[in-house]
Amino acid sequence: MTATTHDEPNYMGVFWWLLVLTVLELGVIYTPVHRLAILALLVVLAISKAALVALYFMHLKFERRTLGLIALSPFVLCLFLILMLLPDIRPH
């Protein structure tokens, strides 16, 4: 019998990365760039923070690929719905 052992995640390392990303988000808010650029940067930073939380605190990094796909499917659905509704919510 082979038992698979996983290394424990470095929770403090993940905490520091989340803190750095949060400080970057605060810095992005006060940059003098176009609102759309600020929005895009905030979305990218939020997705990266969500990925860190899902990978390490929800232990998806140490699970099989199938469980990761199950966790990722709501994100794909949300992105699809946003893109489908974008013509209706875009100001003229």
NORNORPE-V570476 format. One line per field, one symbol per residue. ss: DSSP state (H for helix, E for strand, L for the rest). A space follows every 10 residues. Layout:
ss->???
This chain:
ss->LLLLLLLLLL HHHHHHHHHH HHHHHHHHHL LLLLHHHHHH HHHHHHHHHH HHHHHHHLLH HHLLHHHHHH HHHHHHHHHH HHHHHHHHHL LL
